[in-house]
């Protein structure tokens, strides 16, 4: 299954810890892919440790880097590289990306492996909101405009509505979905029940579940999978 066909992705944070039985339950939940992603305290070492835990299962693996200093490409199926559309700091649009290319010195496997993401960050209290200096107080029409720019102008394969830890406003996700044609719409943030997963899946192509895995366990993950598949 190609990433464009995924409807459910589980996001695991290298800075958090899961038991081996938890990883096994996640892998058996029916989720379409596992994403290795975090904002704070992400290192090559804890990324490698998490990769070691999950790579034995027959699931696509995605690396979503927080910065150029900690990127894994070996043993990974895709690298999803975010650019934050609603940041006030150009570093998070293109600056980190330029630094990554310089560091890799021509060794990036361009092509299907590297997938750019246009992030629209909407939770000002989240780590990603604070770190990227995102302007989160947006109206639905502003979210739609950012999504349209990402899709029609910059041709990002993915537009990602990120509420990071809190359940977002479905009107925002709906506005983004109506503004794009070719981009795949991802939603992440606060999905900790089948009902919330189903609600956002009305508008988003792909639902991302992260914190609920750590807070409530793999059973809630399975419920969110069943709600969208």
Number of C-alpha atoms within 10 A of each C-alpha: 9 7 16 13 11 17 19 27 25 27 22 23 22 23 15 13 13 15 8 11 10 16 19 15 15 22 21 14 19 18 25 21 23 24 23 25 21 23 18 13 12 21 19 13 12 17 23 17 12 20 22 11 15 20 14 10 13 10 17 19 22 27 25 23 21 20 19 17 14 18 19 21 14 9 13 16 17 20 24 20 20 25 25 25 24 24 21 13 15 15 15 22 19 14 14 19 17 12 14 17 13 12 13 10 8 9 9 13 10 10 7 9 15 17 18 17 25 28 26 28 28 25 22 18 13 16 15 21 23 15 14 21 18 21 17 18 12 14 12 17 14 15 27 21 16 20 32 22 17 24 21 14 9 11 16 22 18 25 31 28 24 25 24 24 19 17 17 21 12 18 15 19 25 18 19 26 23 12 20 20 12 13 23 21 25 27 29 27 23 20 29 23 19 17 14 17 28 19 14 25 23 13 21 25 20 25 27 26 29 24 22 21 22 15 10 12 16 21 16 19 28 20 17 27 25 16 17 20 13
